[in-house]
Amino acid sequence: MPEKTLFWQQSDSHLIESWEFQFQRVGSDEWEDVIRVDPVDDCLDCFQAVVELPEAAIFVRSRAVGPDGTSAWSKHLPVYL
């Protein structure tokens, strides 16, 4: 599967235990999980996610997971294949 790398800086990152990523295939209403999130070396509160997507994926979304539960899902990010 092709890999896409997403980078972001998160304020209050100490409140976040992990991240969840999902993708949606062309023609489907179902979301499928993908995950691999790592801190970025030498950057406080920076993260990167290497998201492996099948060639049929069209949208990606994410949310943070913390000790008090999960955040709302992000807006759908289109992936241009």
C-alpha positions in Angstrom: 0.0 0.0 0.0 1.3 3.5 -0.7 2.4 5.5 2.3 1.6 9.1 3.1 3.4 11.0 5.9 1.4 13.6 7.8 3.2 16.1 10.2 1.7 18.4 12.8 2.4 20.2 16.0 0.0 19.6 18.9 -0.3 22.0 21.9 -0.7 20.3 25.3 0.6 17.0 23.8 1.0 15.7 27.3 -2.8 15.3 27.4 -2.7 12.9 24.4 -1.9 9.2 24.7 -2.2 8.3 21.1 -3.9 9.1 17.7 -6.3 7.1 15.5 -6.4 7.4 11.7 -9.0 6.0 9.4 -9.5 5.9 5.6 -12.6 5.5 3.4 -12.5 3.6 0.2 -14.0 4.8 -3.1 -17.7 4.0 -3.1 -17.9 2.9 0.6 -19.5 4.6 3.6 -17.4 2.5 6.0 -14.2 3.9 7.7 -11.2 1.5 8.2 -8.4 1.9 10.7 -4.8 2.7 9.9 -2.2 3.7 12.5 1.4 4.5 13.0 2.1 7.7 14.9 5.5 8.8 16.2 7.0 11.8 17.9 9.3 13.9 15.7 12.9 14.0 16.9 14.1 17.4 18.4 10.6 19.0 18.2 8.5 19.4 21.3 4.9 18.6 20.7 5.5 17.5 17.1 4.2 14.3 15.7 4.2 12.4 12.4 2.0 9.7 11.1 2.9 7.3 8.3 -0.5 6.3 7.0 -0.5 3.3 4.7 -3.5 3.7 2.3 -4.8 1.3 -0.3 -5.0 2.8 -3.8 -8.8 3.1 -3.5 -8.7 5.4 -0.4 -10.2 8.8 -0.9 -10.6 10.4 2.6 -8.5 10.2 5.7 -9.6 11.4 9.2 -8.0 11.4 12.7 -8.7 12.0 16.3 -6.7 12.2 19.6 -7.0 9.6 22.4 -6.4 10.8 25.9 -7.0 9.7 29.5 -10.5 11.3 29.4 -11.6 9.7 26.1 -11.3 10.6 22.4 -11.6 13.9 20.6 -14.0 14.5 17.7 -12.9 13.2 14.3 -11.1 15.8 12.2 -12.5 17.0 8.9 -12.0 14.5 6.1 -8.7 15.1 4.3 -8.8 14.1 0.6 -6.0 11.9 -0.7 -5.2 12.4 -4.3 -3.9 9.2 -5.8 
